[in-house]
Amino acid sequence: MTAKIAVAGVVTAGAACLVPSFPVPLVSSRRLTGGVHFRLSGTGYTVAKTAALLGSQVAFATYVGSDLLGLMAAQDLREQGLYGPGVQVCAKQPRSVTLFDSTGVRSGTTDLGDTPGLGYPVPVFDGMLDGCAFAVLSNIAFTRPLIRAAAARGVPFITDTHVVDTVDSRHNREWMAAAHVVASSHERLPHGPVAWVEDMWRTHRTPVVVVGCGADGSVIGLRDRRRIWQVSAVTPRGIRYQSGAGDTLVGSFAHHYATTGDAVTALRHAVLGAGWAIGGDPDSERSPTAAVLEELVAALGLPAVRRLR
């Protein structure tokens, strides 16, 4: 079964470098064969690519630079089948650098250039919503006007607030107030995932709340059933490189939720896919295909789920 999903978010040209440990020791110069990696990344790119590889029809709203890195980004999007009317041009391609060690711990720095201040053309995105089951709006500022476009068309959307510590976040408030699904990291939640889910229900009446909890898997709460579950983490290939795992989870969740309508089962598939993703190095394919995920389910089953309340 396929579904059409509109995704709006950033594409970054990202370099990743293996380091011996953190804090990083000062070395004026070194050679590291096979230790420096370069490829596209970014929330929008990873979500869009993941959903497309799993079989969704993806309409992608993003920016590519008019510089050399932007040309590379545009070529990659064409190869992935993600370059369409939603791709706009900006001055400089967003870029990032990630340091990571052999255990998968990483430290990243991102330069988004002028993209957060750009005004994405709403009529373009409005046209992309035709036939969409869901949209995914990342919380970069250029998607803010698109919240109203999705609402006007009656298309529910998913957003990821990443690291957040309050349900009244100044930056994230508009996405949180309107989204059908709000995903977040557990890292800075003031009172833990369960309390966060309940706070989101009370404050924003969010139908589905997802919290990524790292080694503890993910938590999901459904407001209409007043139920909260935890999905156990799995790492079928071990842990090599964790950057982008949350975006892989959101892309996989969007695909499976759109095609099945079952949020808990969708999260179980997404946790399995994200756990597979972190077992590869930065140069390997970071998003599982539908065939890979099917093989994982056949071999391992879906991750365990238990009710928390």
N, C-alpha and C positions, 0 to 999 in steps of 0.2 A: 504494500500500500504506500502511495506517495502523498505528499502534502506540499503546498507552496508556503514558504516562509520568507518574509522580508526581514533582512538583517541590516542594521545601521550601526556602524562603528569604525574604528580606526584600523589602518594597516601600518605596521612599522617594519622598517628594514632593520633587522636585529643581528648583532654580533654577540656570540657567546664564547667565553674562554674558561677553560679548566684551570683552577688554582689548587695548590697543594693543601691549603687549609685556610680557615678564617681565625683571627684577622690575617689578611694577606701579607706575607712577608715582602719587604722591599727588595726587588731585584731590578737592576737598571736595564737589563736586556736578557732575553732568553729565547731559545728556539723550542717549539713544542709541536712536533709533527703530529697532525691529526687532532690537535687540542684547541684550535680556533675554528669556530663555525659561523656561518653567515647564511641567513634565510629570512623569509618574511614571517612576521608574527603579529601580535596585537590582538586585542579582544575581538574586534569585528571580524578580522581575517580568520581567526581560529574558530569562532562560532560558525561563520558562514561555510568554511571549508569542511568542518566536521559534519554539519547537517547535510551538506551536499554529498559527501562521501557515503553517508548512510542511506541516501536515496531521496532526500527532499529536493524539491525544486526551489532554488534559492535566488531571490532578487536582492542584490547587495548595494547598499548606499554607503559610499565612502569617498575618500579623497586620495589621489595619487599626485606626487609632486611633478613639477615640470623640469626637475633636475635629473641627474644621472641615476640616482637611486629610484626616482619616480618612474623612469623608463623601465628599470628592472621590475618594479612592483607591477606596472601595467602588463608587462609580458607574462609574469607569473599568473596574474588574475585571468588573463586570456587562456593560458594553458589549463587553468582549473575550471574554466567555464563560468567564472564569476565576474567577468568584465562586461558590463551592460550599460543601459542608460543611467543607472544610478551612480556610476563612477564619475566624480567631478575632479577637476584639476586645481591644485593649490601650488604655492610657490616652492615649498621644500617638503620632501618626503619625511614624515615622522620616522624617528630612528631610536634604537635602544642598544644598550650594552648590558650583558648579564655575566656575572662571574659565578661559577659553581664549582663545588668540590666533589670528590668521589662518592660521598654519601648522598648527594642530591641537594644539599643545602645551597641556596643561591642568593645573590644580591643583585638587583637590577636597577638600572637608571634609564629613564625614558625622556626623550626630547620630542615633544609633539609639535614643535614649531608654532605656526599660527593657526593650526586646525581648530583648537577649542574656540577661537573667536570668530570662526567663519559662520555664515548664515546658510545652512544647507537649503536648497530650493524646495520648499514644501510641495509645490505642484508635482515635481518629479517624484517625490516619495509617495504622494497620494496616488499617482498612476501605478506605482509598484505594488500597491496594496490590493489590486484587483485579484480576487480569488484566493487571498491569503487566509490560511487557518490561524496563523499567529504571526506576530512580529517580534523581533528581538532588538531592543534599543539599548545600546551600551550607554553608560552614564557620562560620556564625553559631551561637552556643552553643545556641539553643533546638532545633536539629536534632540535637544530640548523642544524646539518648535514642532518636532515630529510626533510628540506625545499627543497633541491636540488632533493632528491628522489621523492617527490611529483611532483615537476615541470617536472622531466624527464618522469614521467608516465602520465603527463597531468591530474593529479587529483587536482582540486582546493581545497584550504584549508582555514579554518577559524582560526584566532588567536585572543587571548584576551590579550591586553597589560596592562590591569588593570589600575593602576594609572599612568598616563603619562602626560608630560607637553610640549612636543615638537614633531613635526613630524620627527625630525632628532635625535630621542633618540638613544644614542650610543648602549644601550643594545638591544633595540627592532628593530633597523633599518632593519635587514635582514628579519625578519618576516613581518614587515610593507610593505617592498618593494615588496614582492612576494605574499602576501595573497590576496585571492579573497574577503574575508570579514575580516575587522579589527574591533574588538569591544574594547571599552575603557570605563573607568569611567569618569564622568564629573568633579570629585573632584578637579583636578589641571589643567584643560584645561585653557589656558591663555586668551581666548576670547570667551568662551562659545561653546556649541555643534554645532551650525550652522557654525560658522567660522571654527571649527575643521574639520567638514565634507568637507568644501570647500578647506581647506589646504591639506587634505589627497588626494582629487581629483587632485589638482595641483601638489603636490610633488610626490606622488606614483601612481597616476592614479588608485586608489583603486576602484573596481567596487561597493562594498557595504561597507558602514561605519555605525557602530552601536555605539551609546553612551548611556550607562546606566546613568540615571539621578535621581535615588532614588525616592523620593516622587513625582517627576515630570515625572515619567515614563521613556520612552526611545525615542531617536531620531534615525532615519535611513535615510541615503542618498543613492540614486542610481545614479551613475555617467552617465550611458547611457541615462537616462531620465532627468538628471539635476534637480531632484526633491528631496525635503527633507520633511519628515513627523515626527510628534510627536505622540507617542502612550501613552495614559493616563495610569497612575498607577492604579492598583486595588489590594485590600487586602481582599479576600473573608473570611478569618478567623482572620482578625486583624493582629497585629504585635507582635510576640513573640521572634523570634531569626532570625537575618538577615544574619548571616554568611553563605556564600555559595550561596546567592541568584543570584549573577552575573553568577556563574558557572552553576546554574540551567537554567538560561536564555539562556546561550550559548548552552548548551546541547539540550534544547528544540528547539531553533532556528535551530540548525544543522539538527535535525530530520525533522522538518516541511519544511525547505527550500529544503532539499534533496528529500522529497517525493512530494512536490507541485511545486517547482520552483518559488514560489511567495514570495519574501523576506519580503514584508510588512505584508502580512497575517501571515507568519512564525513568525515575531516579535510580532504580536498581540497575537498569541498562547503562545509565550515564556514569554511575560509580565504577562499573566494570570497565567501561571504555576509558575513563580517565585514569584508572589504575593501570591499564595496559599502556597508556600513552607515556607515563613517567618512567617506563622501563627502557625507553630508547634514548640515544644521545641526540643532541640538538640537530644533527644533520639527517637523522632518520625521519620517516613519516610519523608525524605527531598525532594524527587522527586516525582511528581505526575505520576501515571500510565496513560495509554491511556484512561482507563475507567473513572478515576477521572476527567481528563481534558475534556472528552466528556460531563460528567455531569455538569461541570462548564460552558461549552459553552452553553449547553441547558438551564441552569438556569439563567445565567447572560448575555449571548452573549459575543462576543469578545470585548476587551477594545476599547474605542473610538479612532479614529485616525483623525488628522487634518493636512492639508498641511501647512508647514512653508514657503516654497518658491518653 
